[in-house]
């Protein structure tokens, strides 16, 4: 599922991915602000806002799971 909107001179696109049975929301922000935010949706009892990264390279360095790295690469290349 993909959601997109434009606020504060920035374009926000949010996609949901599933990695090892967990659902994550990946938000890509471009325009005035540029960053990638990843939030775990499933099994998140406190509803934390997730982690924010400067770009996809920093996000991929943070995660050790190969499946997560592949999913992030597919989003970066706009294949999903």
N, C-alpha and C positions, 0 to 999 in steps of 0.2 A: 504494500500500500504506500502510495506517495502523496505527500501534501506539500503545497508550495504557496508562498505568499510574500508580499513586498511590504516592508516596514522600515522606517528610519534609513532610507536610502540604501537598504540592503535586501537582497533576495534570499529567502530562507526556503530550503528544500529538505523535507524530512522523509526518510525511508525506514521501513522496518525490516530487519533481517533475523534469521534464526540460526544460531550457532550452538552446536552440542545441546540442543533442547532448550536453550535459553533465547528469549526474544530481546533484541536490542533496537533502539531507535537511534538512527544516525542522522544528524542535522548538519547540512552543509550551508554555510553562510558566505555569500559573495557580495561585493559592492563596497560600501563605506567600511564595513567590518568584514574580515575574512578569517574564518576558523571552522573547525569541525568539532562537533560535540557528540559524544557517544554516551547513551544512557541505557542501563539495563532495565527493561520493562517487567519481565517475569522475575519472580522471587526477589522483589525489591520492597520490603515491608515499610521502609521509612520514606520511600518516594524521593530518593536523592536525585539531584539534577544531573549527575553523571560527570564525565571528564571532558575537558575542553583542550583541544590541541590546535597549534598554529596551522598545521596542514596534514595531509594524509600520511606523509612520511613519518612525522612524529607519532601519529596514531598507530601506524603499523609497527614502529619500534617498541611501543608500549606493550602491545599484546604479544604473548608467546605462542598462542594457539594458531597453528597453520591455517585452520579453517576460517578463523576471524580475519587473518591477514588476507586471505583470498577474497573474502566477502568485501573487505574494505577496498581492495584493488579493483574489484568489479564495479563498485559504486564510483570510484574515482574515474574509471574509464567509461562510465555511463553505460555499462552493459546490463545493469539491472536497475 
